[in-house]
Amino acid sequence: MPRDDKPPDSGTRPRRLALLWMLALGWCGLVCAAALDGVLEVRSAYVNIDKGVFLLHARVEYPESTSIRDALRDGITLTFDLDARVERDRHLWFNAAIVDLTLRRELTYHAVSDRYVVRDIKNGDQSTFATLDDALDYLGRVDAWPIIVEPQLSGGNYTISVRAGVRRGNLPSAMRALLFWTDDWARVSEWYTWTLPV
């Protein structure tokens, strides 16, 4: 009895794979491009001195969007950095770097508890929030971060600079296989700089 079925087209499988790759690239392009749109700015920063320790206080506005919320709910981790730099002003030469520090925290979404989790990378402390707005507000408030001690400074003028950044951190394993080559989902703010006479 003659058979009607034809052998599978050898070009079908590569075309399907190519289509999947294009969809993955398109998804990444849309999410990555749109997610970090918006304001990323250090709104204010200052230091006060407590028992010889210079404590940094800063207010940062991070981008906020539906794309960020969706990416977090899909399992993407976002890393938030606050860079602080102290330099001694020198005439007729480059400034001398005294300290260069980064406060690094991660933001994830915990599906079971329906909460956003902020974790300090250095000490492992965690805080949870009911909404993304609350988590971003917490990330944007840095209070009493010790950045330098008085013995590190001699007389003269010092420049303090603060910059905020956000970038994609960990990917879920299913996405890691598809998007292993992309590392361009990152933004940094302009430096917020002021002079501190000592």
Order of alpha helices (4+ residues) and beta strands (2+ residues): alpha-beta-beta-alpha-beta-beta-beta-beta-alpha-beta-beta-alpha-beta-beta
